[in-house]
Amino acid sequence: MRMLPVSSCSPGMKLGRRIYSDEGVVLLAEGVELTAAMLRRLGEKGIHYLYIEDPRTEGIEPPELLQEETQRSVLATIRTAFRDLVDAQGKRYAGTYPYVGRSMRQMMHLVLEDLQRNRDAMIMLSNLLSVDHYLYMHSLNVCVYTTLLGMAYGYDSEELTTLGMGALLHDVGKTQISTDVLFKPGKLSEAEYEEMRRHTERGYYLLKDEPNIPLVAAHCAYQHHERLDGSGYPRGLRGDQIHPYAKWIGIVDSYDAMTSHRIYKQAMLPHEAVDALYAGSGTLYETSMLKLFRDKVAIYPIGITVKLSSGQTGVVVDINSASAHRPVVRVLTDEAGNELKQPYDLDLSKQLSVMVTKIEFGLA
């Protein structure tokens, strides 16, 4: 199995994993033979990549940190929670929505159960959902990354639940930002940038009075763009003025944003994003937190298609935990792009002259 951009898929290819809508409805089942109309429709729905069956990548089974049912349930809960919190904000006289916090906590228990089974896993969570709901998937990605880091750091179950809820809800304030600003394809004006920055404060005020949502989670929404040297926003907090949970979320939020394809920007290669984070070590982010992040997050997940500096193309077969940016790659084409009759596995940790130069992820 391999992951390919929809734009690189051809009619006749078979789907390796089923595709769901953001509401958990199966759009296409596993094993379906793709048609030109299906591929066109998937592109229209904002789905940019698929898992495809490929005899040359037989035996490659990308693991998933979350079970499909957990992922669908959490995304549905995030969607409902975001909408209800916004509704409650406009109707304070009618009371709060205590079930929102309860449902988020229940979802975090499901997430923790799944992650506990993969405690030592190094993998990038991937999805086959519409880009229209980037906010929901981004929230889930940040939650999973951050919770795994919290587990590695040594937080207990209750601390992990609170950290995870803060991560799930860190961007809820963006529901209060104009869609014209939120999804603008070009560079934001100064006024639009200031409007975007207000999502931190708006998130805090949406969450701070909600029963069953820890106040710390509200502060995660408030502080996840604060930085050690005081250069962040909205209050220019420094060092220990920033809650540790918000520091973790700030690192993961930055990484996920840098490696995600958006309408207005090309994604960074994962190792480039890690380098960019490390450029802020000790000034923007805690060095010890960055080190744990680097050690725990697999920047090239199993099943992803990569281009090598040699000109060859292949699929990631395995991860080198001691050198995450140098995975084991099953080479499928030669330097000229011709398909190999006998694909072979290349361990980049042993071939230091070869490196990943392009990742076939999201938009082609």
C-alpha positions in Angstrom: 0.0 0.0 0.0 1.2 3.5 -0.7 -0.1 7.1 -0.3 -0.4 9.1 -3.5 -1.8 12.6 -4.4 -5.2 12.3 -6.2 -3.6 14.1 -9.1 -1.1 11.2 -9.4 -3.8 8.5 -9.3 -5.2 6.9 -12.5 -8.5 5.2 -13.3 -8.2 1.5 -12.6 -6.2 1.9 -9.4 -7.7 0.2 -6.3 -8.3 2.1 -3.1 -6.3 0.7 -0.2 -8.3 2.3 2.6 -11.8 3.6 2.8 -12.6 7.3 2.7 -14.9 9.0 5.1 -16.7 12.4 5.1 -16.1 14.7 8.1 -19.4 13.3 9.4 -18.1 9.7 9.4 -20.0 8.6 6.3 -18.1 6.2 4.0 -17.6 7.9 0.7 -15.6 5.1 -1.0 -15.0 1.6 0.3 -11.6 -0.2 0.5 -10.8 -2.1 -2.7 -13.0 0.0 -5.0 -11.5 0.5 -8.4 -11.2 4.2 -9.1 -12.7 5.9 -12.1 -12.0 9.2 -13.7 -15.3 10.6 -12.3 -14.5 9.4 -8.8 -11.1 11.0 -8.9 -12.6 14.3 -10.2 -15.2 14.2 -7.5 -12.6 13.6 -4.7 -10.6 16.5 -5.9 -13.7 18.7 -5.9 -14.4 17.7 -2.3 -10.9 18.8 -1.3 -9.5 15.3 -0.7 -5.9 15.5 -2.0 -4.4 12.1 -1.4 -5.3 8.4 -1.2 -4.0 5.1 0.0 -3.6 2.9 -3.1 -3.1 -0.8 -3.5 0.2 -1.5 -5.3 1.8 -4.9 -5.7 5.3 -3.3 -5.6 4.6 -2.1 -2.0 3.1 -5.3 -0.8 3.6 -5.7 2.9 3.7 -2.0 3.6 0.8 -1.3 6.0 0.9 2.2 7.4 0.0 2.0 11.1 -2.6 4.4 12.5 -2.4 5.7 16.0 -6.1 6.1 16.3 -8.7 3.5 15.3 -10.9 4.6 12.4 -13.9 4.7 14.7 -12.1 6.9 17.3 -10.9 9.3 14.6 -14.4 9.7 13.2 -16.0 10.1 16.7 -13.5 12.7 17.8 -13.9 14.7 14.6 -17.7 14.6 14.9 -17.3 15.7 18.6 -15.0 18.6 17.7 -17.4 19.8 15.0 -20.4 19.7 17.4 -18.4 21.2 20.3 -17.1 24.1 18.2 -20.6 25.0 16.9 -22.2 24.7 20.3 -19.6 26.8 22.1 -20.1 29.5 19.5 -23.9 29.2 19.9 -23.6 29.4 23.7 -21.4 32.5 23.5 -24.2 34.3 21.7 -26.9 33.1 24.1 -25.3 33.4 27.6 -28.6 34.2 29.1 -29.8 30.7 28.2 -26.9 29.1 30.2 -23.9 27.2 29.3 -23.5 23.8 27.5 -22.1 21.4 30.2 -22.4 18.4 27.9 -19.8 19.9 25.6 -17.0 19.5 28.2 -18.3 16.0 29.1 -18.3 14.9 25.5 -14.8 16.3 25.0 -13.5 14.5 28.1 -15.1 11.2 26.9 -13.4 11.6 23.5 -10.1 12.2 25.2 -10.5 8.9 27.1 -10.9 7.1 23.7 -7.9 8.9 22.3 -5.8 8.0 25.3 -6.9 4.3 25.1 -5.7 4.2 21.5 -2.4 6.0 22.1 -1.6 3.8 25.1 -1.5 0.9 22.7 1.0 2.8 20.6 3.0 4.4 23.4 6.3 4.0 21.6 5.0 4.7 18.1 6.6 7.3 15.8 4.1 8.2 13.1 2.5 11.1 11.6 -1.3 11.0 11.8 -2.8 11.3 8.3 -6.4 11.7 7.2 -8.6 11.4 4.1 -11.0 14.2 4.9 -12.0 17.4 3.1 -9.7 20.3 3.3 -12.8 22.4 3.9 -12.6 21.1 7.5 -8.9 21.7 8.0 -9.6 23.3 11.3 -11.1 20.1 12.7 -8.4 17.8 11.4 -5.7 20.2 12.5 -7.2 20.2 16.0 -7.1 16.4 16.1 -3.5 16.3 14.8 -2.3 18.7 17.4 -4.2 16.8 20.1 -2.6 13.5 19.1 0.9 14.8 18.7 0.7 16.8 22.0 -0.8 13.9 24.0 2.0 11.6 22.8 4.6 14.1 23.8 2.9 14.4 27.2 3.0 10.7 27.6 6.7 10.6 26.8 7.2 13.5 29.2 5.6 11.6 32.0 2.2 13.3 32.6 -0.4 11.2 34.4 -3.8 10.3 33.0 -5.6 13.3 34.4 -2.9 15.7 33.2 -3.0 14.1 29.8 -6.7 14.5 29.6 -6.5 18.2 30.4 -3.5 18.7 28.0 -5.4 16.8 25.2 -8.6 18.9 25.8 -6.5 22.1 25.6 -5.0 20.8 22.3 -8.4 19.8 20.8 -9.8 23.3 21.7 -6.7 25.5 21.1 -8.1 26.9 17.9 -11.8 27.2 18.7 -11.5 31.0 18.5 -11.0 30.7 14.8 -14.7 30.0 14.5 -15.1 33.7 15.5 -12.9 34.9 12.6 -14.4 36.0 9.3 -14.2 33.2 6.7 -12.9 35.8 4.2 -9.9 36.3 6.5 -9.5 32.7 7.6 -9.4 31.3 4.1 -7.9 34.2 2.2 -5.7 32.7 -0.6 -3.2 35.6 -0.5 -1.2 37.5 2.1 -3.2 39.1 4.9 -3.3 42.8 5.2 -2.2 44.3 8.5 -5.8 44.7 9.6 -6.6 41.1 8.6 -3.6 39.8 10.4 -4.7 41.6 13.6 -8.1 40.0 13.1 -6.6 36.6 12.8 -4.5 37.1 15.9 -7.7 37.7 17.9 -8.6 34.0 17.7 -6.5 33.4 20.9 -8.5 35.8 23.0 -11.8 34.7 21.5 -11.0 31.1 22.2 -10.3 31.9 25.8 -13.6 33.7 26.3 -15.5 30.9 24.6 -14.0 28.4 27.0 -13.3 30.0 30.3 -16.8 29.8 31.8 -17.8 26.4 30.4 -18.4 23.7 33.0 -16.5 20.5 32.6 -13.8 22.3 30.5 -10.7 22.9 32.7 -9.7 26.6 32.9 -6.2 25.5 31.9 -7.7 24.4 28.5 -9.0 28.0 28.1 -5.5 29.3 28.8 -4.1 26.9 26.2 -6.3 28.6 23.6 -5.1 32.0 25.0 -1.4 31.3 25.2 -0.4 28.8 22.4 1.0 31.7 20.3 3.0 33.1 23.1 6.8 32.6 22.9 9.6 32.4 25.4 11.2 35.8 24.4 8.0 37.7 24.6 7.6 38.0 20.8 4.3 36.1 20.8 0.7 37.2 21.2 -1.7 38.3 22.5 0.0 39.4 25.7 3.7 39.1 25.0 4.2 36.6 27.9 7.7 35.4 28.6 9.3 32.2 29.9 7.5 30.7 32.9 4.6 33.1 32.4 3.4 30.7 29.7 1.8 27.5 30.9 3.8 24.4 30.0 0.7 22.9 28.2 0.5 25.9 26.0 4.2 25.6 25.2 3.8 22.0 24.0 0.7 23.0 21.9 2.6 25.9 20.5 5.4 23.6 19.1 3.0 21.1 17.7 0.6 23.7 16.3 3.6 25.4 14.5 4.8 22.1 13.1 1.4 20.9 11.8 0.8 24.3 10.2 4.2 24.3 8.5 3.8 20.8 7.1 0.2 21.2 5.9 -0.8 22.2 2.4 -3.1 25.2 2.4 -4.7 27.2 -0.3 -2.1 30.0 0.1 1.1 28.1 0.7 3.1 25.0 -0.2 3.9 22.7 2.7 7.5 22.5 4.1 9.2 19.2 4.0 8.9 17.7 7.5 12.7 17.9 8.2 12.6 21.5 7.1 9.9 22.2 9.6 11.9 20.6 12.4 14.9 22.7 11.4 12.7 25.8 11.5 11.5 24.9 15.0 15.0 24.4 16.1 16.0 27.8 14.8 13.8 29.1 17.6 15.3 26.9 20.3 15.7 28.8 23.6 14.2 31.9 22.2 10.7 30.9 20.9 10.5 27.3 22.2 11.9 25.3 25.1 15.0 23.4 23.9 14.1 20.3 26.1 10.6 20.2 24.6 12.0 20.5 21.0 14.4 17.6 21.7 11.5 15.4 22.9 9.5 16.4 19.9 12.3 15.5 17.5 12.8 12.1 19.2 9.1 11.1 19.2 7.6 12.4 15.9 8.2 10.4 12.8 8.5 13.1 10.1 8.2 10.6 7.1 5.4 8.2 7.9 5.2 4.7 6.5 3.5 4.5 3.1 4.3 8.0 2.0 5.9 8.5 -1.5 9.2 10.4 -1.6 11.6 11.7 -4.2 15.3 11.2 -3.4 18.3 13.4 -4.2 19.5 10.6 -6.5 16.4 11.2 -8.7 14.8 7.9 -7.6 11.3 7.7 -6.2 10.1 5.3 -3.5 7.8 4.6 -0.6 8.8 4.7 3.0 8.9 1.2 4.4 10.2 1.8 7.9 11.3 4.5 10.3 14.7 4.8 11.9 13.9 6.0 15.4 17.5 7.2 15.9 17.4 9.2 12.7 13.8 10.1 11.8 14.7 12.1 8.7 16.5 9.1 7.2 13.8 6.4 6.8 14.0 3.0 5.0 12.7 3.6 1.4 11.5 1.0 -1.1 12.9 2.3 -4.4 10.4 2.0 -7.2 12.0 4.0 -10.1 15.5 4.7 -11.3 17.1 8.1 -11.7 15.3 8.7 -15.0 11.9 7.9 -13.6 11.6 4.4 -15.2 9.9 1.8 -13.1 12.2 -0.9 -11.7 11.5 -4.5 -12.4 12.9 -5.4 -9.0 12.1 -2.7 -6.4 14.5 -2.8 -3.4 14.7 -1.3 0.1 17.3 1.5 0.7 18.2 2.4 4.3 19.0 6.2 4.2 20.6 6.0 7.6 23.3 3.9 5.9 23.4 5.8 2.6 24.3 9.2 3.9 24.9 10.6 0.4 21.1 10.2 -0.4 18.3 12.2 1.2 14.7 13.0 0.7 14.1 16.1 -1.4 10.4 16.0 -2.0 7.4 14.5 -0.4 4.3 13.4 -2.5 1.8 14.6 0.2 -1.3 16.6 -0.3 -1.3 18.9 -3.4 1.0 17.7 -6.2 
